[in-house]
């Protein structure tokens, strides 16, 4: 599933593909625009994205 969000560092709209077969996932990925590290966390229930957060690593 593709999900779009706003980078908390630079304000750019970022789009990424999420694996909905994983029920809860947290990982670090760099913003594709400003290259700052983001902590991505999401939760899936019944193959539906129920929670998503992208925050700074500070």
SETORPA-512950 format. One record per residue (C-alpha): residue number from 1; x, y, z. Coordinates in pm, whole numbers, always signed. Layout:
// residues N
{k NUM&xx X&yy Y&zz Z};
...
END
This chain:
// residues 58
{k 1&xx +0&yy +0&zz +0};
{k 2&xx +130&yy +345&zz -86};
{k 3&xx +106&yy +607&zz +190};
{k 4&xx +183&yy +980&zz +169};
{k 5&xx +285&yy +1205&zz +460};
{k 6&xx +463&yy +1534&zz +531};
{k 7&xx +830&yy +1525&zz +636};
{k 8&xx +861&yy +1685&zz +983};
{k 9&xx +1202&yy +1829&zz +884};
{k 10&xx +1148&yy +1993&zz +546};
{k 11&xx +770&yy +1989&zz +496};
{k 12&xx +789&yy +1797&zz +167};
{k 13&xx +520&yy +1544&zz +84};
{k 14&xx +679&yy +1198&zz +90};
{k 15&xx +524&yy +881&zz -45};
{k 16&xx +631&yy +530&zz +50};
{k 17&xx +509&yy +175&zz +11};
{k 18&xx +407&yy +1&zz +335};
{k 19&xx +394&yy -375&zz +382};
{k 20&xx +46&yy -442&zz +525};
{k 21&xx +134&yy -804&zz +603};
{k 22&xx +337&yy -675&zz +901};
{k 23&xx +102&yy -592&zz +1190};
{k 24&xx +334&yy -342&zz +1362};
{k 25&xx +656&yy -206&zz +1224};
{k 26&xx +904&yy +63&zz +1335};
{k 27&xx +1214&yy +150&zz +1135};
{k 28&xx +1441&yy +437&zz +1031};
{k 29&xx +1432&yy +579&zz +678};
{k 30&xx +1586&yy +896&zz +537};
{k 31&xx +1361&yy +1162&zz +384};
{k 32&xx +1399&yy +1140&zz +5};
{k 33&xx +1411&yy +1523&zz -18};
{k 34&xx +1623&yy +1649&zz +275};
{k 35&xx +1795&yy +1317&zz +369};
{k 36&xx +1726&yy +1359&zz +743};
{k 37&xx +1645&yy +1039&zz +935};
{k 38&xx +1280&yy +970&zz +1016};
{k 39&xx +1144&yy +711&zz +1256};
{k 40&xx +855&yy +547&zz +1072};
{k 41&xx +604&yy +352&zz +1278};
{k 42&xx +276&yy +199&zz +1168};
{k 43&xx +12&yy -48&zz +1279};
{k 44&xx -212&yy -266&zz +1062};
{k 45&xx -533&yy -442&zz +1168};
{k 46&xx -728&yy -669&zz +932};
{k 47&xx -512&yy -552&zz +639};
{k 48&xx -604&yy -187&zz +706};
{k 49&xx -358&yy +83&zz +814};
{k 50&xx -490&yy +208&zz +1151};
{k 51&xx -195&yy +415&zz +1276};
{k 52&xx +101&yy +587&zz +1108};
{k 53&xx +366&yy +819&zz +1249};
{k 54&xx +678&yy +974&zz +1099};
{k 55&xx +886&yy +1167&zz +1351};
{k 56&xx +1232&yy +1317&zz +1384};
{k 57&xx +1510&yy +1122&zz +1550};
{k 58&xx +1596&yy +1404&zz +1793};
END
